[in-house]
Amino acid sequence: MVDASFFQIGAVLGLALLGGLLAKLLRQPVIVSYIIVGVVGGPAVLGLVSAEEDEIKLLAKLGIAILLFLVGLKLDIHLIRQIGPVALVTGLGQVILTAAIGFGVALLLGWDLTSAVYIAVALTFSSTIIVVKLLGDRRELDQLHGRIAVGVLIVQDILVVIAMLAIVTVGQPGEQALASDIALTLGGGVVLLGVVALLARFVLPRLLEWMAKNQELTLVFGVSWAVALAAISAWLGLSMEIGAFVAGVALASTPYRESLGARMVSLRDIMILFFFIELGSSLTLEGALSQLVPALLVTVIILVGKPAIVLLVMTLQGYRATVALRTGLTLAQISEFSLILIALGFSLSQVGEDVVSLITLVAIFTITMSTYFISYQDKLVTLLHPLIQPLESRFTKGAEEDAQRHPYDAIVIGAGRLGSDIVRGLRGEGAELLVVDLDPRALKGVSSYGVDTLYGDAGDPDFIKVLPVHETKTVVCAAPDRSTNLVVLESLQRLGYGGNICLTALDRQTATTFESYERVTVVRPFQMAATSIVSGLKDRLDASRTSTENL
């Protein structure tokens, strides 16, 4: 006789697999499918799973603990320092403005003050899992908008933990927390942080160094450490989420965090699905239908409002509108942490099932739509460019003023890894260069070579017009993406540029396309690296054969 709980979990996992396969066919994140699986498998449809089942609840809590542990694991102090002012200002500005708008909309829709606060906070965060996954698939994590988006997500992750801490400190189920209770909770938190800090300084690095010889033990330690601190935190009157997060932060500065995080990601993906399934199973059809219209309204506000806010905040900091728009489109959804936050409020009896239903629907709608926003980002930017054009004018003017008009030997577009190597090599030959990039940090890095630098977007045809190309012998585009290289090529041809053009291609098809144009030289970094490696190996093999023959 098969145990009922075992059968239940097996059935849920089978449904999750089918839902995940369907999501992949529709090019959707599996998170959405897990929530829908919870609805289908829940009491409203098949009755396979209930949010009240202890087994599902336990697995859901373990998933949340591991998720927050991994968030804390990423927050190395050195990484936080590298976030940069743009991510910090954009993150804080977006959170504050989105929360203000969300709070006002919630009140207008008739929610009480506490529910409105929860809704407002939940709407501010964007999904780290979704954004990092999709940007990674598009190879945009290293691009400027990708790095800024990840920085903003880190800021949001810190803020959501602070929000959780505030909730569990001031809110108890069904009663107002007394000052003494708050003091005891905070005191327990201070003691916990002190003990963890001492362990992180004197014990954990040595323990991990010893365990690193056995990868299985390292994984077991990571899970045990996260769950133990989560349990202790809950016992002290804080939340398990806070404890799991602190457990990750304690290991964030160790040299083993990357290895530990990589091994635990798969476990996180498996365990967190139970949280989303549990959440979906608590969503009744009646509750969903009652919140459908408000959810659609809030979804539109998120899809339009978040990109607009990011666009405003970043352009005020001096970034081009196209970069700001790409960043905003990337962040146009609510987060898995929004769902966790609302679930926490529900467990504390601070919000009702109607708020849970609302935020769950908004999560499904915004995550679904933002996936297409990221996938078709280039087309959306092109479509919306006339609307954001007024924000670009001052940059174009600045470029005209800053671009030096004396003859250059070459203009190098892109100051990344490939571009900086090209700049260093050309400067070694005594060439006079103008280097163009959207990333101020990259320009600062190459400026040490004694070159002129210019901040600007080479993917914008209007920007290419202001470059002194007619006084330049060669234009080199070291940007890795095909679209930027193509814009540069077509813009130069429209301008009647008669010099040499060097473009970058990462694949054979792109290289063939570029080589069909006159006066175009194509650089294929991967092919060149492979050729160099093969040549080096051949020399070693030849030397080895010669040595063997001599023997």
NORVENUR-V679052 format. One line per field, one symbol per residue. ss: DSSP state (H for helix, E for strand, - for the rest). phi: phi as a letter, one per 20 degrees, with the letter a starting at -180 (. if undefined). psi: psi as a letter, one per 30 degrees, with the letter a starting at -180 (. if undefined). Layout:
ss = ???
phi = ???
psi = ???
//
This chain:
ss = ---HHHHHHHHHHHHHHHHHHHHHH----HHHHHHHHHHHH------------HHHHHHHHHHHHHHHHHHHHH--HHHHHH-HHHHHHHHHHHHHHHHHHHHHHHHH----HHHHHHHHHHHH---HHHHHHHHHH------HHHHHHHHHHHHHHHHHHHHHHHHHHHEE--EE--HHHHHHHHHHHHHHHHHHHHHHHH-HHHHHHHH---HHHHHHHHHHHHHHHHHHHHH----HHHHHHHHHHHH-----HHHHHHHHHHHHHHHHHHHHHHHHH---HHHHHH-HHHHHHHHHHHHHHHHHHHHHHHHH----HHHHHHHHHH-----HHHHHHHHHHHH-----HHHHHHHHHHHHHHHHHHHHHHH-HHHHHHHHHHHHHHHHHHHHHHHHHH-----EEEEEE---HHHHHHHHHHHH----EEEEE--HHHHHHHHHH--EEEE-----HHHHH---HHHEEEEEE----HHHHHHHHHHHHH-----EEEEE---HHHHHHHH----EEEE-HHHHHHHHHHHHHHHHHHHHHHHHHH-
phi = .fgffffffffffffffffffffffeldffgffffffffffegfcemfbcfeffffffffffffffffgfffffefgffffegnffffffffffffffffffffffffenffffffffffffffedeffffffffffeldfefgffffffffffgffffffffffffffddcfmbefefffffffffffffgffffffffeddfgffffffffcfffffffgffffffffffffffnedfffffffgfffdfeefdfffffffefffgfffffffffgfffeeeffffffdffgfffffffffeffgfffgfffffeoefffffffffffeeaedffffffffffffemecefffgfgffffffffffffgfgffdfgfffffeggfeggfegffffffffeffeffdfbddeodfffffffffffffenfecdddaeegfffffeffendfcbfrdffdgffgfeffffdcfbdddeffeffffffgfffffffmfdeecdddcecfffffffffefldddddgffffffffffffffffffffffffff
psi = kkkeeeeeeeeeeeeeeeeeeeeeeghlkfeeeeeeeeeefaffdfgfkkffkeeeeeeeeeeeeeeeeeeeffhkeeeeffeleeeeeeeeeeeeeeeeeeeeeeeefglleeeeeeeeeeffkljeeeeeeeeeeghgefleeeeeeeeeeeeeeeeeeeeeeeefefkljglkkleeeeeeeeeeeeeeeeeeeeefefeeeeeeeefffjeeeeeeeeeeeeeeeeeeeeeffaleeeeeeeeeefgfglfgeeeeeeffeeeeeeefeeeeeeeeffjleeeeefgeeeeeeeeeeeeeeeeeeeeeeeeffgkkeeeeeeeeeegilllffeeeeeeeeefggflafeeeeeeeeeeeeeeeefeeeeeheeeeeeefeeefefffefeeeeeeeejkglklekkjjjgaeeeeeeeeeeefggkkkkkklfjeeeeeeffffhlklkkljffjeeeeefkhefgkekkkjgkfkeeeeeeeeeeeeefhkgakkklkkfleeeeeeeffllgkkkkjeeeeeeeeeeeeeeeeeeeeeeeeee.
//
